[in-house]
């Protein structure tokens, strides 16, 4: 359910799993997820990311970012399925940002500003038109809200729900941030000829490109990730 496409379900499940606190080795939720590692991998990697509808892309990318951030040992950075997923996500972002071209992926990616490029919206001259994406649900949270649970001051902070396109870029940046933060040695020390070393410059390029995005949430996510790269 962590990969569910609805924002409220994803937030609720992540909050429930965390119990309001980071996972620790002895945490029951961590042991539960680790014991079902094969099922988790099947849910995340069973289909190519580009073949999923946009809401499901958001759910899968966000779920993977959550897993790597909270249970980094479950999916090692050298896992071939993870590396293939990261490479595909990087390619989708690069194509949407105009860094590279691939007609097979036209309309299947969202650029740094949270817009999708579709074949029918491309002019014959080659100039791209961008199509705004709808919010994830009819009754979305336009702003961050605080849910007060009791008189002792316990509260749950629920972030604002973003349009699918913006959320996909933000979740992608959080995913790469988690990879860098949780697997820093492997990420930075890998030889450039290895799969990890091959994606490293593309990840860093994506982070810098996202610093000039229009959605401030993407800028914030990119800035946070770059702090780990430059520190």
N, C-alpha and C positions, 0 to 999 in steps of 0.2 A: 504493500500500500504506500510505501514511501515514494514509489515511482508514479503515483496517481497523478492525473493531469490537473485535478482541481487544487487550487491554491490552499484553501482552508483544510482540506484533507492532508496535504503534504505538511503543512505547518503543524497541524494537530498531532500527526504521527511522529514527527521529529521531536516535538516537545514531549510527547508521551514517552518515547524511547529514552530521551535524555533525562527525563524526570526533573527538568529545570537545572541540571548540572552536567558538566562534561563527563564522558564515560571514563572509567578506570578499569584496570585489568580484572578486578574482582567484581565488577558491576554485572548484575544479572542480565541486563539488556545486552551488554557487550558479549557475554558468554552465549546468549541466545543467538545473536547475529553470527558469531563466529562458528557456531555449530551448524549453521545452515549456509555456509559460505558457497557451496555448489549451487544451491537454489538461488541465492542472491546474484551470482554471476550469470546464471541462465536468464534471470529477469532483466539484467542490465545489458547483456551482450548477445541475446538470442537473435536480434534483428539489426540490420544496418541502421544507423542513426538517420541517414538521409531518407530512408523509406518510411519513417514514422511521421504521423501528423504532427504539426507544430506543438500542440499541447503536450503530446507524449514525449517529444524531444525535450521540452522543458522539464518534465517529470523525471526522465532518465538522467539528464545531466545534473539536475539538482540532487537526485538520490546518490549518484556516484560521488559528487562533491561531499555530501554528508558522510558517506561511508569512509572515504579516504581521510577526511578530517578527523573523524571520531574513532575509526577502527583501521588505522593504516596498515596493520599487518594482515588484514583479510585479503587485500588485493595488492600484492607487491608491484612496484613500479615496473619491474621487468616482465610482468605478466603480458603475454602476447595479445590477449584480448583487450586489455587496458590500453596498450600501446596502439593497437589498431583503432580503437575508439577515439583516443586523443588525436591521432593523425587525421582521422576523418573529420572530427570537429574543427581542427585547425584549418583543414582544407576548405570546409564550408564557410568559415569566418573569412578566410583570405579571399575566396571568390566573391563573397558578398561585399567585401571592402574594396574590391577592384584590384587586389594585389596579384591575382592570377585569374585565369579563365578556364572554364570547363562547362561545355554546353549540357552535359549530363546532369549537372547540379544546379542549373538555372532554376530559380524559384524555390530552391530547397534550403536556402540559407538566409540569415538575417544579418544586416550590416551593423556597424558599430553604433548607429543611431536608433536601432530597433525597428528597421523597415525591411520588408521582403522585396526581392526583385523577381518579378514573374515574366516569363517569355512573352506573354500577350501585352505586357506593359513596356516592352522595349521597342523603341522607335527604329525605323529602318536605318537611320544614320548611326546607330550603335549607342546613342545616348540612353542612359537608363532612367526609367521612371520608377519612383518608389511608392509602394502601396502601404498605407498605414494598417496596422494590425489591431484587431479588436481586443478588448479586455478578456480575461480568462473566464469570467462569469457575468451574468446579468447584474447581480447584486455584489459588486466588488467594493473593496475597501479603498476609498479614494485617499485616505490619509492613515498614518499610523494611529492605532488606538490602544488604550490601556484598559484592560478588563480587571476591575477590582473584585477579588475573590472573597475577601472577608474583612472584618473590622480591624484586624491586626496589621493591615497595610499590604498583605500579599496580593500581588497583581501580576498579570501576564501581559507583556507588551506584544501586540500583534502588528507586524509591519504592514505597510500599504501593499495592496496587490497591484502589480505592474501589468501593462500590456504584454501579451505573449512574446512579442519580438524583443522588447526591452528585457524581460525576465530571462529569456534564453541567453542573451549576451551577458547579463549579470551573473547568471548561474555558471556559464562557461568560464568567466573570469575567476569566480570562486573555486571552481574545480581546479584550474591551473594553479591558483594560489595554494590550495590544499596539497597538490602534488609537490610543489616547490617546498612548502613548509614542512611537510611530513617526510619527504624523501630528498632532503637538501643535498646530502653527500652524493647519492647516486645520480641526482639530476645534474649537478655541476661538475662532478668528476668524470662522468661518462665520456669516453672518446667520441669524437665527432663522427666516426665511422659506424658507431652503434646506433640502434634504433632510438635510444634515449638521447644520445648526442645529436642525432639528426633532427629531432623535434625541438630541441632547446632553443635555437635562434628564432624559430617560428613562434614559440610561446612568448619569448621576450618581445618580439616585434608586435605581436597581438596586444600585449599589455601597453606598450607605448602608443600604438594607434588608438587604443581605447581611451587614452587620456584626453583626446580631443573629441570625444563623443558628445552628443547633445544631452542625452539623459544623464542627469547628475549621478544617478545610482551606478551607472557603468563607470563613470570617472572615479567615483569613490572606491569601487571594487578594484579597478586597475591600479589606483594609487596604493591601496593596501597591499596588493600583490607585489608591486614593484619595490615596496619597502623591504620585502624579504629578499628580492633579487639583489638590491643594491647595498644591503646591510653587510 
